[in-house]
C-alpha cells in the first residue's frame, strides 16, 4: 500500500472551519431511537462502524445522539466532511485537529507542507495507542468523499492502531476494503433498512409536529414513506393545520412541493442530464431489471448506471438477494413520473409500449398488460392475454384478480375479437353468464369477419368458453363431442405456454364437468370434476371449491355417502382457509352434509347442516336443499310440507330436477293421488332410467298391479351398475311385495339384500320409511332377529346397525337394561348426568330407536347385551 506524501505549498492550518468539529444539535422533533444507539455502541467495540443510507434518513442525527449520550467514556472526535475535503492535506488537517479538540495530542506535521506523511501517521498511531482508552473518530460525510488518497491513509492507520475506533457515515460505501473488515469480524454496519422508522417512531415524530396519526392512517403513511425520516417529516410539515388527516395521508405524494424540492435539491440536481433522463424514463417501471431498463430507455449502459445509482443511494435499491432487480423509493418514483408528465408527456405511451413488449416476451403477462393499459393500447392488452392462454385465469378470477382488474375497463366500443373475447371471459368470471354468452356470440361473429393473429390462443379460448356456456345452454350434451377435441388441442399446444398456465387443464376439466353435470351424465361429471380437483394448482382454491361442492352433491345423489361427505368437508375447509364469510361459503357442500346425515338417520346433524346452509342464488344448492328438506319433513310425518318443499329450480342440472320430480311422485303415491303421480312421471317415461322405473313400480303396486310392480322392481334390482339408492329402493319394494303376499321367506331375502346394499354406506332412512309396514307383517317371525351369517352382519329383524357402540355406550346401555335412572348410571360410571344423556342420544341414534326400551330390546336382539 502506498500513501502519498502531500507537498502542496499552502498552509491550510489556519483556514479550518470550526463548524466542522461541532456535533449537530438535537432538533425539536428529535425521536429517541435506543435500539440504533445500542447498535452504534456495539459497533465501536470494533475498529470500523459504517452508517450509510438515503439522504435524510437520519444518519447524522443518529451519530450526534450517540455522541451527546456519552455512551462510552472515551475521547470522541467529531469531524463533518463534504465534497472538497477529499485532498489529503485538507482531510488530515481536519482529522488531526478534531482529535486534538477531543483531547488526543495528535502530532503536528514536521513542516507545513507535509500534512499527512507516513511519518506523521506513524506518530499518530503511537499517540493513540498510548491513550488509556480507545479513541473514537466520527467522520460524518466521509463515506461519500471521492478519491482514494484519504481512504488509503485511513486504511494504514487502522492497520497499525489497536485503540482507534472509526465511525464513517455517508450515502454510500467509502473506498475502504470493507470486505476484509467484514471477513475479519471488524466491521459493524447500519444500513438504509436499519434507519427506516418503525410505526411507533413514525407516530412519535408526527406527534412532535402536532399531527397525530394512528391505525390505518399510520400504516398508510409508513407504507408511502417506507420509513424515510425526511419524508415523514416533510409529510408532517405538509399536513400541519389540516383537519382531515386521512385525506391528506391518502393524497400526499412525491410531487408535493416540499418533498419535490428536497428530491430535486438532494438527488436530481447532482446528476448529469443523461442520468436525469434515465431516471425519468425508468420511473414508469415498478420493479425492473437492468435489461428491461435498457430496453425502455434505449441505453445499453443501463446496468452500469443502475449500479452507480444504487451505490450512491440515489433512492434506488436492489430487490431481493442476488437478484438483478431494482425499484425506486415510492415518493421518489412519484416525483419522477410527475416530472416526466410535465417534461415529455408524449413519450410516456412509447415507454409503456416498450416495457409491455419486453415483459410479454419474457413471460410476465400481468406486468405487460399493465403497461399496455397505461399506454392506452387495449387491443394489444387483450391480444396478449389471449395469445398467452390466460383466458382460463380470467374465467376463474374475473375482475377480482389482478389481471382481470387491469382489464375491467375494456372499452365497450372496441369491436376487436380479442377484446370482446376477453370481456366475455371476464363476464363469466364475475358471475354474469348471460352477458358472457352474448359477448361470446359477438366475438365469434367478429372472428368470422376479421380473423385474428392469435390463432392458437383464440382457438383455445373459444373451446373453453363454448364448454363453459354449454352448462346453461340448450344442448349441454354437445360436451361429448366438444370435450375430446378441446383436450386433443391442449395436448399439442406449445409446452412453454402450458408451463406458464398450470391452471388451464383444470379449468377445461371443470368446464367439461359442469357441462356433463348439466346434461345428466352423473358418472362422467364425477370423474372429470375429480380429475379437475387433482389438476388444480395452488392459488386457485375457488376453482377447487366449486368442483368439490359439485362432486359432493353428485356423490350424495349416487349414494356414495362417504365420498360425498369427504368432498363437502374439503370444500368447507378450503372456504375457512380462504377466510370466506358465511355468504360466500359453498352452500351446496353444507347441504350435502345434511343429505349424508339424513340418509344415515342422524336427524340432529341433518337439521344443523340445513340451518347452516346459506343458499344464495346457487341453483345446485337450492335444488339439493329442496330434496333434503322434503325428506326431512317426510321423516317427521309432515307429508304436505314435504310435497310443498319440492319446488322447481330453474338452472338446476337435469338429474336433480328429475330427482325432485320423482320425490314428488313418491309423495303423491303415498297420499293416494295416483293420477297426479302418473302425470309427474309421464315427463320422464321416455328415458326409462332405473330411478324412474322403481317409482313406476311403486305406482303399479299402489294401483294393485303387483305382478307389474314385481317385474319392474326385480329387473332394476338385478341390473348391474345401478346406483345404491335406486337398488336399495328396488329391494325394499320387493320386500314389501313379498310381505304383502305373506311370503315371509321372500320378504326376508329381499330385506337381507336391501341391507347388504345399504350397509357399506350406513344408509338407514329408506329402511326406516318402510320398516313399519314390514314389521307388521313379519313381527311373529323370530328368525328375523337372528338373521345374519358368519360374516358378522347385523341382524335384519330390525333396521341395520351400522355404527359400533363404544365401551362407554355399552356401559350406559347395560344400565338402561337394568332400568337404572340416569343419575345412578352416572354415579356408577363416575361421569356427569349430561355425559350419560349424551351417550343415551348416541345409542338411540346408532340403534335407530326412539325410546330407551326400544333400544334395549333391539340391543338384545343383536346380542349386544
C-alpha positions in Angstrom: 0.0 0.0 0.0 1.3 3.4 -0.9 0.5 6.6 1.0 1.1 9.7 -1.0 3.1 12.4 0.8 1.4 15.7 0.5 3.7 18.5 -0.6 1.3 21.3 -1.5 2.8 24.6 -0.6 -0.2 26.5 1.0 -0.5 26.2 4.8 -4.2 25.4 5.5 -3.8 25.0 9.3 -5.3 28.5 9.8 -8.2 28.0 7.5 -10.1 25.2 9.3 -13.8 25.8 9.8 -14.8 25.5 13.5 -18.3 24.3 12.5 -16.7 21.1 11.1 -16.0 20.0 14.7 -19.4 20.8 16.2 -21.7 17.9 17.0 -25.1 18.8 15.4 -27.6 20.0 18.0 -30.8 17.9 18.5 -33.7 19.3 16.5 -37.0 19.9 18.4 -38.6 17.0 16.5 -35.9 14.5 17.6 -37.2 11.0 18.2 -35.3 8.7 20.6 -34.0 5.6 18.9 -32.4 3.5 21.7 -32.1 0.3 19.6 -30.0 2.0 17.0 -27.9 3.8 19.6 -27.1 0.4 21.1 -26.1 -0.8 17.6 -23.6 2.1 17.4 -22.3 1.3 20.9 -21.8 -2.3 19.9 -20.1 -1.2 16.7 -17.4 1.0 18.4 -16.2 -2.1 20.3 -14.6 -2.9 17.0 -12.4 -0.8 14.7 -14.9 0.2 11.9 -18.5 1.2 12.1 -20.3 2.2 8.9 -23.6 4.1 8.7 -24.9 4.5 5.2 -28.4 5.4 3.9 -30.5 7.7 1.9 -30.2 11.4 2.1 -32.4 12.5 5.0 -32.5 9.0 6.6 -31.2 10.3 9.9 -27.6 9.2 9.8 -26.0 12.3 11.2 -28.7 12.8 13.9 -28.2 9.1 15.0 -24.5 9.6 15.5 -24.9 13.0 17.1 -27.4 11.5 19.5 -24.9 8.8 20.3 -22.2 11.3 21.0 -24.4 13.5 23.1 -25.5 10.5 25.1 -21.8 9.7 26.0 -22.5 6.0 25.6 -18.7 5.4 26.1 -16.3 7.3 28.4 -13.7 7.6 25.7 -12.4 10.6 23.7 -14.7 11.2 20.8 -13.6 13.4 17.9 -16.3 14.6 15.5 -15.5 15.9 12.0 -18.1 16.8 9.4 -16.8 16.4 5.9 -18.1 17.3 2.5 -17.1 17.4 -1.2 -13.9 19.4 -1.4 -12.4 17.9 1.7 -11.0 14.9 0.0 -7.5 16.2 -0.8 -5.1 14.6 1.7 -3.9 17.9 3.2 -7.4 19.1 3.9 -8.7 15.7 5.1 -5.9 15.0 7.5 -5.8 18.6 8.8 -9.4 18.2 9.9 -8.8 14.7 11.4 -5.7 15.8 13.4 -7.4 19.0 14.6 -10.5 17.0 15.5 -8.5 14.6 17.6 -6.7 17.4 19.3 -10.0 19.0 20.2 -11.1 15.7 21.7 -8.1 15.7 24.0 -5.8 13.4 22.0 -2.3 15.0 21.5 -2.2 14.4 17.7 1.2 15.4 16.2 1.7 18.5 14.0 3.2 17.9 10.6 7.0 18.3 10.6 6.7 21.1 8.1 3.6 23.0 6.9 3.9 21.3 3.5 3.7 17.7 4.8 0.2 17.3 6.1 -0.1 13.5 6.3 3.2 11.8 5.6 3.8 8.2 6.6 5.9 9.6 9.5 3.0 11.7 10.7 0.5 8.8 10.6 3.0 6.6 12.4 3.4 9.1 15.2 -0.4 9.5 15.3 -0.7 5.7 15.7 1.8 5.7 18.6 -0.1 8.6 20.3 -3.5 6.8 20.0 -2.1 3.5 21.3 -0.6 5.4 24.3 -4.1 6.6 25.3 -5.5 4.8 28.4 -8.8 4.2 26.5 -9.8 3.7 22.9 -10.3 6.8 20.8 -13.5 7.3 18.7 -13.2 9.2 15.4 -16.6 10.1 13.9 -16.3 11.1 10.2 -19.7 12.3 9.2 -20.0 12.5 5.4 -16.6 10.9 4.8 -18.2 7.8 3.2 -19.2 9.7 0.1 -15.9 11.6 -0.4 -14.4 11.0 -3.9 -10.9 9.8 -4.4 -8.8 7.2 -2.7 -5.9 9.1 -1.1 -7.7 9.9 2.1 -9.0 6.4 2.3 -5.5 4.9 1.8 -4.2 6.9 4.8 -7.1 5.8 6.9 -6.6 2.2 6.0 -2.9 2.5 7.0 -3.9 4.0 10.3 -6.5 1.3 11.0 -3.9 -1.4 10.2 -1.4 -0.1 12.8 -3.5 1.2 15.7 -5.3 -1.1 18.2 -7.1 1.7 20.1 -8.8 3.6 17.2 -12.5 3.3 16.6 -13.6 4.9 13.3 -17.2 5.6 12.6 -18.0 6.6 9.0 -21.3 8.0 7.8 -22.5 8.8 4.2 -24.8 7.9 1.4 -22.7 5.1 0.0 -19.7 2.9 0.9 -16.3 4.5 1.2 -13.3 3.2 -0.9 -12.0 1.1 2.0 -11.5 -2.7 1.9 -14.8 -3.3 3.7 -14.8 -7.0 2.6 -11.6 -7.5 4.5 -13.0 -5.9 7.7 -16.2 -7.9 7.2 -14.5 -11.2 6.9 -12.3 -10.5 10.0 -15.4 -9.6 12.0 -14.1 -6.0 12.4 -17.0 -4.2 10.7 -20.4 -3.2 12.1 -22.9 -1.8 9.6 -26.1 0.3 9.9 -27.9 0.5 6.5 -31.0 2.2 5.0 -33.3 -0.6 6.1 -32.0 -0.3 9.7 -32.5 3.5 9.7 -36.1 3.2 8.5 -38.6 4.5 11.1 -40.9 1.9 12.8 -44.6 2.6 13.2 -44.1 3.7 16.8 -41.3 6.1 15.8 -43.3 7.5 13.0 -46.3 8.1 15.3 -44.0 9.9 17.7 -42.4 12.1 15.0 -45.9 13.1 13.8 -47.0 13.9 17.3 -44.0 16.2 17.7 -45.2 18.1 14.6 -48.7 18.3 16.1 -50.2 15.9 13.5 -51.3 12.7 15.4 -51.9 9.7 13.3 -52.8 6.1 14.2 -54.3 2.9 12.8 -54.8 2.8 9.1 -53.6 6.3 8.6 -50.3 5.5 10.3 -49.9 2.3 8.3 -50.6 4.1 5.0 -48.1 6.9 5.9 -45.4 4.3 6.8 -46.0 2.4 3.6 -45.9 5.5 1.5 -42.7 6.9 3.0 -41.1 3.5 3.6 -39.9 4.8 7.0 -37.8 7.5 5.4 -37.2 10.0 8.2 -37.0 13.1 6.0 -40.1 12.0 4.0 -42.1 11.5 7.2 -41.1 15.0 8.5 -41.9 16.6 5.1 -45.3 14.9 5.1 -45.9 16.2 8.6 -45.0 19.7 7.6 -47.4 19.5 4.6 -50.2 18.1 6.9 -49.8 20.6 9.7 -53.1 22.6 10.1 -55.1 20.1 8.1 -58.4 19.0 9.7 -58.7 15.9 7.5 -55.6 13.8 8.2 -57.0 10.7 6.5 -57.5 12.6 3.2 -54.0 14.2 3.5 -52.4 10.9 4.1 -54.0 9.4 1.0 -53.3 12.4 -1.1 -49.6 13.0 -0.2 -47.2 12.1 -2.9 -43.6 12.7 -4.1 -44.6 15.7 -6.2 -45.8 17.6 -3.2 -43.9 20.9 -3.3 -41.7 20.4 -0.2 -40.9 16.8 -1.0 -40.2 17.6 -4.6 -37.8 20.4 -3.6 -35.9 18.0 -1.4 -35.5 15.4 -4.1 -34.6 17.9 -6.8 -32.0 19.6 -4.5 -30.5 16.5 -3.0 -30.7 14.0 -5.9 -31.6 15.3 -9.3 -29.5 18.5 -9.3 -26.4 16.5 -8.6 -26.9 14.2 -11.6 -25.9 14.8 -15.2 -28.6 15.5 -17.8 -28.2 12.0 -19.3 -28.7 10.4 -15.8 -31.7 12.6 -15.1 -33.3 11.5 -18.3 -32.6 7.8 -17.4 -34.2 8.3 -14.1 -37.3 9.9 -15.6 -37.7 7.2 -18.3 -37.3 4.3 -15.9 -39.7 5.8 -13.4 -42.6 4.2 -15.3 -41.4 0.8 -14.1 -42.2 -0.6 -10.6 -39.7 -3.4 -10.2 -37.3 -3.8 -13.1 -34.1 -5.4 -14.3 -31.2 -3.8 -16.0 -32.2 -5.4 -19.3 -35.7 -4.0 -19.1 -34.4 -0.6 -18.2 -32.0 -0.8 -21.2 -35.0 -1.7 -23.5 -37.2 1.1 -22.2 -34.5 3.8 -22.3 -32.6 2.5 -25.3 -29.4 2.8 -23.2 -27.0 -0.2 -23.4 -25.2 1.1 -20.3 -28.3 0.8 -18.1 -26.7 -1.9 -15.9 -23.7 0.4 -15.1 -25.9 3.4 -14.4 -28.1 1.3 -12.0 -25.1 0.0 -10.2 -23.7 3.6 -9.7 -27.1 5.0 -8.6 -27.6 2.1 -6.2 -24.1 2.6 -4.7 -24.8 6.2 -4.3 -28.1 5.5 -2.5 -29.9 7.7 -5.0 -33.3 6.5 -3.8 -33.0 3.3 -5.8 -32.3 -0.1 -4.3 -31.9 -3.7 -5.3 -34.8 -6.0 -4.7 -34.1 -9.4 -3.2 -30.9 -11.2 -2.5 -28.6 -11.5 -5.5 -31.4 -10.6 -8.0 -30.9 -8.2 -10.9 -33.9 -6.2 -9.9 -34.3 -2.7 -8.8 -37.0 -0.3 -7.6 -37.2 3.4 -6.7 -38.4 4.8 -3.4 -42.1 5.3 -3.7 -42.1 9.0 -3.2 -39.1 9.5 -5.5 -40.8 7.5 -8.2 -43.9 9.6 -7.9 -41.8 12.8 -8.3 -40.0 11.3 -11.4 -43.3 10.4 -13.0 -44.8 13.8 -12.4 -41.6 15.4 -13.9 -41.9 13.1 -16.9 -45.5 14.0 -17.4 -44.5 17.7 -17.4 -41.4 17.5 -19.5 -42.2 14.8 -22.1 -45.9 13.7 -21.9 -45.9 12.4 -25.4 -43.1 10.0 -24.6 -45.0 8.2 -21.8 -47.1 5.9 -24.0 -44.0 5.0 -26.1 -42.1 4.0 -22.9 -45.0 1.8 -21.7 -45.3 0.1 -25.0 -41.6 -0.8 -25.0 -42.0 -2.2 -21.5 -45.1 -4.2 -22.4 -43.4 -5.8 -25.4 -40.3 -6.8 -23.4 -42.4 -8.1 -20.5 -44.6 -10.1 -22.7 -41.7 -11.7 -24.5 -40.2 -12.7 -21.1 -43.4 -14.3 -19.8 -44.5 -11.6 -17.4 -48.0 -11.2 -18.8 -49.7 -9.3 -16.0 -47.0 -6.7 -15.9 -47.0 -6.5 -19.7 -50.8 -5.9 -19.7 -50.5 -3.3 -17.0 -48.1 -1.3 -19.2 -50.2 -1.8 -22.3 -53.2 -0.4 -20.4 -51.1 2.5 -19.2 -50.3 3.2 -22.9 -54.0 3.1 -23.7 -53.4 0.2 -26.1 -56.4 -2.0 -25.2 -56.2 -4.2 -28.3 -52.6 -5.2 -27.6 -53.5 -5.8 -23.9 -56.3 -8.2 -24.9 -54.3 -9.9 -27.6 -51.5 -10.6 -25.1 -54.0 -12.3 -22.7 -55.5 -14.5 -25.5 -52.1 -15.3 -27.1 -50.7 -16.3 -23.7 -53.5 -18.8 -22.9 -54.6 -16.7 -19.9 -58.3 -16.6 -20.6 -58.7 -19.5 -18.2 -57.3 -17.3 -15.4 -59.9 -14.7 -16.2 -62.9 -17.1 -16.1 -61.7 -18.2 -12.6 -60.8 -14.8 -11.1 -62.9 -12.4 -13.1 -62.2 -8.7 -12.3 -61.3 -9.7 -8.7 -57.9 -10.9 -9.8 -55.0 -8.6 -10.6 -55.1 -9.4 -14.4 -58.8 -9.1 -14.6 -58.8 -5.9 -12.6 -56.4 -4.3 -15.2 -58.8 -5.3 -18.0 -62.1 -4.3 -16.2 -62.3 -1.0 -18.0 -62.0 -2.6 -21.5 -64.0 -0.2 -23.8 -67.3 -1.4 -25.0 -67.0 0.3 -28.4 -63.9 -1.7 -29.4 -65.0 -4.3 -32.0 -61.8 -6.3 -31.9 -62.4 -10.1 -31.5 -59.7 -10.4 -28.8 -61.2 -7.6 -26.8 -64.7 -8.9 -26.9 -63.5 -12.5 -26.1 -61.7 -11.2 -23.1 -64.8 -9.3 -22.0 -66.8 -12.5 -22.3 -64.4 -14.3 -20.1 -64.5 -11.6 -17.5 -68.3 -11.5 -17.5 -68.3 -15.3 -16.8 -65.7 -14.9 -14.1 -67.8 -12.2 -12.4 -70.9 -14.4 -12.4 -72.8 -12.9 -15.4 -73.2 -15.9 -17.7 -75.9 -14.4 -19.9 -73.7 -11.4 -20.7 -70.8 -13.8 -21.3 -72.9 -15.7 -23.8 -73.9 -12.6 -25.7 -70.3 -11.3 -25.8 -69.0 -14.7 -27.0 -71.5 -14.8 -29.8 -70.3 -11.3 -30.8 -66.7 -12.4 -30.6 -67.4 -15.4 -32.8 -69.0 -13.2 -35.4 -66.1 -10.7 -35.3 -63.6 -13.6 -35.7 -65.5 -14.8 -38.8 -65.3 -11.4 -40.4 -61.9 -10.1 -39.2 -59.9 -13.2 -38.2 -57.1 -13.0 -35.6 -53.4 -13.1 -35.4 -53.6 -15.0 -32.1 -54.5 -18.4 -33.8 -53.7 -20.8 -31.0 -54.8 -18.5 -28.3 -58.2 -17.7 -29.9 -58.8 -21.4 -30.7 -58.2 -22.4 -27.1 -60.2 -19.5 -25.7 -63.2 -20.4 -27.9 -63.0 -24.1 -26.8 -63.0 -23.0 -23.2 -65.9 -20.5 -23.5 -68.0 -23.0 -25.5 -67.5 -25.6 -22.9 -68.4 -23.2 -20.1 -71.5 -21.9 -21.9 -72.8 -25.5 -22.6 -73.9 -25.9 -19.0 -76.5 -23.2 -19.3 -77.3 -23.7 -22.9 -80.0 -25.6 -24.7 -77.7 -28.5 -25.7 -75.3 -29.4 -22.9 -74.9 -32.9 -24.3 -72.7 -31.5 -27.0 -69.9 -31.8 -24.4 -69.4 -35.4 -25.6 -68.2 -34.1 -29.0 -66.5 -30.9 -27.9 -64.5 -32.0 -24.9 -62.4 -34.6 -26.8 -61.5 -32.0 -29.4 -60.5 -29.4 -26.8 -58.4 -32.0 -25.0 -56.7 -33.0 -28.2 -55.9 -29.4 -29.0 -54.5 -28.9 -25.5 -52.3 -32.0 -26.0 -50.5 -30.4 -28.9 -50.3 -26.8 -27.6 -46.9 -25.3 -27.1 -45.3 -26.7 -23.9 -43.8 -23.3 -22.9 -47.2 -21.7 -22.8 -48.8 -24.5 -20.9 -45.9 -24.4 -18.4 -46.9 -20.8 -17.6 -50.6 -21.7 -17.3 -50.8 -24.7 -14.9 -54.4 -23.8 -14.2 -55.5 -24.3 -17.8 -56.1 -28.0 -17.8 -58.0 -27.8 -14.5 -60.2 -25.0 -15.9 -61.0 -27.0 -19.1 -61.8 -30.1 -17.0 -64.0 -28.1 -14.7 -65.9 -26.7 -17.7 -66.4 -30.2 -19.1 -67.5 -31.4 -15.7 -70.1 -28.6 -15.4 -71.5 -29.4 -18.9 -71.6 -33.2 -18.1 -73.4 -32.4 -14.9 -75.9 -30.2 -16.7 -76.8 -32.8 -19.3 -77.3 -35.5 -16.7 -74.0 -37.5 -17.2 -73.6 -38.0 -13.4 -70.8 -40.6 -13.6 -68.9 -38.7 -16.2 -69.2 -35.5 -14.3 -67.9 -37.0 -11.1 -64.9 -38.5 -12.9 -64.0 -35.3 -14.8 -64.5 -33.0 -11.8 -62.5 -35.2 -9.5 -59.7 -35.1 -12.1 -60.0 -31.3 -12.1 -59.6 -31.1 -8.4 -56.4 -33.1 -8.7 -55.1 -30.9 -11.5 -55.9 -27.5 -9.9 -52.6 -25.8 -8.9 -52.2 -23.8 -5.7 -53.7 -20.3 -5.8 -56.9 -21.4 -7.4 -58.8 -22.5 -4.3 -62.1 -21.1 -5.6 -62.0 -23.4 -8.6 -61.2 -26.4 -6.3 -64.1 -25.4 -4.0 -66.5 -25.2 -6.9 -65.5 -28.6 -8.2 -65.6 -30.2 -4.8 -69.1 -28.9 -3.9 -70.5 -30.2 -7.2 -68.8 -33.6 -6.7 -70.2 -33.7 -3.1 -73.8 -33.4 -4.3 -73.3 -35.8 -7.2 -71.8 -38.4 -4.9 -74.7 -38.0 -2.4 -77.1 -38.5 -5.2 -75.2 -41.7 -6.3 -75.4 -42.9 -2.7 -71.7 -42.8 -2.1 -72.1 -41.0 1.2 -68.6 -41.4 2.4 -67.1 -39.7 -0.7 -69.8 -37.1 -0.6 -69.0 -36.2 3.0 -65.3 -36.1 2.3 -65.7 -33.8 -0.7 -68.1 -31.5 1.2 -65.8 -31.2 4.1 -62.8 -30.5 1.9 -64.8 -27.7 0.2 -65.8 -26.1 3.5 -62.2 -26.4 4.9 -60.9 -24.6 1.9 -63.5 -21.9 2.4 -62.3 -21.5 6.0 -58.6 -21.3 4.9 -59.5 -18.6 2.4 -61.3 -16.6 5.1 -64.7 -16.6 3.2 -67.6 -15.3 5.2 -70.9 -17.2 5.5 -72.5 -15.7 2.4 -69.6 -16.9 0.2 -69.1 -20.4 1.6 -70.2 -23.2 -0.7 -73.8 -23.8 0.4 -74.0 -27.0 -1.7 -71.3 -28.6 0.5 -73.3 -27.8 3.6 -76.5 -29.2 2.0 -74.5 -32.3 1.1 -73.6 -32.9 4.7 -77.3 -32.6 5.6 -78.1 -35.1 2.9 -75.5 -37.6 4.2 -76.6 -37.2 7.8 -80.3 -37.7 6.9 -79.6 -40.8 4.9 -77.7 -42.1 7.9 -80.7 -41.1 10.0 -78.6 -38.6 12.1 -81.5 -36.2 12.3 -79.8 -33.7 14.7 -76.8 -33.3 12.4 -79.0 -33.0 9.3 -81.0 -30.2 10.9 -77.8 -28.4 11.9 -76.3 -28.5 8.4 -79.6 -27.4 6.8 -79.7 -24.4 9.1 -76.0 -23.6 8.3 -76.6 -23.6 4.5 -76.8 -20.0 3.1 -78.3 -20.8 -0.3 -78.0 -17.5 -2.1 -78.7 -17.9 -5.8 -76.9 -21.2 -6.5 -79.3 -23.5 -8.4 -77.4 -26.6 -7.4 -77.6 -25.8 -3.7 -81.2 -24.7 -3.9 -82.4 -27.9 -5.7 -80.4 -30.2 -3.4 -81.8 -28.3 -0.3 -85.3 -28.9 -1.6 -84.7 -32.7 -1.8 -83.1 -32.9 1.6 -85.7 -30.7 3.3 -88.6 -32.7 1.8 -87.1 -35.9 3.0 -86.6 -34.4 6.5 -90.2 -33.3 6.6 -91.3 -36.7 5.4 -89.4 -38.4 8.3 -91.3 -36.1 10.7 -94.6 -37.2 9.1 -95.3 -33.8 7.6 -96.2 -35.1 4.1 -97.9 -31.9 2.9 -94.9 -29.8 3.9 -92.6 -32.4 2.2 -94.6 -32.0 -1.0 -94.5 -28.2 -0.8 -90.8 -28.1 -0.3 -90.2 -29.8 -3.7 -90.2 -26.6 -5.7 -88.9 -26.4 -9.4 -85.5 -24.9 -9.6 -84.5 -23.3 -12.9 -80.9 -23.8 -13.8 -80.5 -26.9 -11.7 -78.9 -29.9 -13.5 -81.4 -32.3 -15.2 -80.7 -35.2 -12.9 -81.5 -33.1 -9.8 -84.7 -31.7 -11.4 -85.6 -35.3 -12.1 -84.9 -36.3 -8.5 -87.3 -33.6 -7.4 -90.0 -34.8 -9.7 -89.5 -38.5 -8.6 -89.7 -37.3 -4.9 -93.0 -35.6 -5.7 -94.3 -38.7 -7.4 -93.4 -40.8 -4.4 -95.2 -38.5 -2.0 -98.2 -38.3 -4.3 -98.3 -42.1 -4.4 -98.2 -42.2 -0.6 -101.1 -39.7 -0.5 -103.0 -42.0 -2.9 -103.1 -39.2 -5.6 -102.1 -41.7 -8.2 -103.2 -39.8 -11.3 -101.2 -36.8 -10.2 -98.2 -39.1 -9.6 -98.6 -40.6 -13.1 -98.7 -37.1 -14.6 -95.4 -36.2 -12.9 -93.8 -39.4 -14.1 -95.1 -39.0 -17.7 -92.4 -36.3 -18.3 -89.7 -38.8 -17.6 -91.1 -42.1 -19.2 -89.2 -41.5 -22.4 -85.9 -42.0 -20.6 -86.8 -45.3 -18.9 -84.0 -44.8 -16.4 -83.7 -47.1 -13.4 -84.8 -44.5 -10.9 -87.9 -43.7 -12.9 -88.7 -47.4 -13.3 -88.6 -48.0 -9.5 -91.1 -45.2 -8.9 -93.3 -46.5 -11.7 -93.2 -49.9 -9.9 -94.3 -48.2 -6.7 -97.2 -46.6 -8.7 -98.1 -50.0 -10.1 -98.2 -51.5 -6.6 -100.4 -48.7 -5.4 -102.8 -49.5 -8.3 -102.8 -53.2 -7.4 -100.8 -54.4 -10.3 -98.4 -56.4 -8.1 -97.1 -58.5 -11.0 -96.0 -55.4 -13.0 -94.5 -53.9 -9.8 -92.6 -57.1 -9.1 -91.3 -57.4 -12.7 -90.0 -53.9 -12.9 -88.5 -53.8 -9.4 -86.8 -57.2 -9.9 -85.3 -56.0 -13.2 -83.8 -53.0 -11.6 -82.6 -54.9 -8.5 -80.8 -57.5 -10.7 -79.3 -54.9 -13.1 -75.6 -54.1 -12.9 -74.3 -50.7 -12.3 -77.5 -49.3 -10.7 -76.8 -46.5 -8.2 -77.1 -47.5 -4.5 -80.2 -45.5 -3.7 -82.1 -46.9 -6.7 -81.0 -50.5 -6.0 -82.0 -50.1 -2.3 -85.4 -48.8 -3.2 -85.9 -51.7 -5.6 -85.0 -54.4 -3.0 -87.2 -52.7 -0.3 -90.1 -52.6 -2.8 -89.6 -56.3 -3.4 -89.6 -56.9 0.3 -92.9 -55.1 0.7 -94.4 -57.0 -2.3 -93.3 -60.3 -0.7 -94.7 -59.3 2.7 -97.9 -58.3 1.1 -98.2 -61.7 -0.4 -97.4 -63.3 3.0 -94.2 -64.6 1.6 -92.0 -64.4 4.8 -89.1 -66.1 3.2 -89.2 -63.8 0.1 -89.5 -60.7 2.3 -86.6 -61.9 4.5 -84.4 -62.5 1.5 -85.3 -59.1 -0.2 -84.7 -57.3 3.1 -81.4 -59.0 3.5 -80.3 -58.0 0.1 -81.5 -54.4 0.8 -79.4 -54.2 3.9 -76.4 -55.6 2.1 -76.8 -52.7 -0.4 -77.3 -50.2 2.5 -74.5 -51.4 4.8 -71.3 -50.1 3.2 -72.6 -46.5 3.2 -74.6 -46.8 6.5 -77.8 -45.9 4.7 -80.8 -46.0 7.1 -83.5 -43.6 6.1 -85.1 -45.7 3.3 -85.2 -48.7 5.7 -87.0 -46.6 8.3 -89.6 -45.4 5.8 -90.8 -48.9 5.1 -90.0 -50.6 8.3 -93.4 -50.1 9.8 -95.1 -52.0 7.0 -92.6 -54.8 7.1 -92.6 -55.2 10.8 -96.3 -55.6 11.0 -96.1 -58.5 8.5 -93.1 -60.2 9.9 -93.4 -59.4 13.6 -94.1 -63.0 14.6 -91.1 -64.4 12.7 -88.5 -65.0 15.5 -85.8 -65.9 12.9 -85.7 -62.2 11.7 -83.9 -61.3 14.9 -81.2 -63.8 14.3 -80.7 -63.2 10.6 -77.1 -62.7 9.5 -74.3 -65.1 8.5 -70.9 -65.9 9.9 -69.6 -62.7 8.4 -70.9 -60.9 11.4 -73.5 -58.9 9.5 -76.0 -57.4 11.9 -79.5 -58.9 12.2 -82.1 -57.6 9.9 -85.1 -58.2 12.0 -84.7 -54.5 12.8 -83.1 -51.7 10.9 -79.4 -52.4 10.4 -76.9 -51.2 13.0 -74.0 -49.7 11.1 -72.0 -47.9 13.8 -70.4 -49.9 16.6 -71.1 -48.8 20.2 -68.2 -47.5 22.2 -67.2 -49.1 25.6 -68.8 -46.3 27.5 -72.0 -46.5 25.4 -72.2 -50.2 26.2 -71.9 -49.5 29.9 -74.7 -47.0 29.7 -76.8 -49.5 27.7 -76.4 -52.1 30.4 -77.6 -49.6 32.9 -80.6 -48.9 30.8 -81.3 -52.6 30.5 -81.3 -52.8 34.4 -83.8 -49.9 34.3 -81.5 -47.7 36.3 -82.2 -43.9 36.3 -79.8 -41.6 34.6 -78.4 -40.3 37.9 -77.5 -43.9 39.1 -75.8 -44.7 35.8 -73.8 -41.5 36.0 -72.7 -42.3 39.6 -71.7 -45.8 38.8 -69.6 -44.6 35.9 -68.1 -41.6 37.7 -69.3 -39.2 35.0 -71.8 -36.3 34.9 -75.5 -36.7 34.2 -75.1 -34.7 31.0 -72.4 -37.1 29.7 -74.8 -40.0 30.3 -77.5 -38.2 28.4 -75.1 -37.6 25.5 -74.3 -41.3 25.4 -78.0 -42.2 25.5 -78.7 -40.0 22.5 -75.9 -41.6 20.6 -77.2 -45.1 21.5 -80.7 -44.3 20.3 -79.3 -42.9 17.0 -77.0 -45.9 16.4 -79.7 -48.4 17.2 -82.3 -46.5 15.2 -84.6 -46.3 18.3 -86.8 -43.6 19.5 -87.1 -44.8 23.2 -84.9 -46.4 25.8 -86.9 -49.7 26.0 -86.9 -50.0 22.2 -83.1 -49.6 22.2 -82.7 -52.2 24.9 -84.9 -54.6 23.0 -83.0 -54.1 19.8 -79.6 -54.5 21.5 -80.7 -57.8 23.0 -81.9 -59.0 19.5 -78.4 -58.1 18.2 -76.7 -59.8 21.1 -75.1 -56.6 22.2 -76.1 -57.2 25.9 
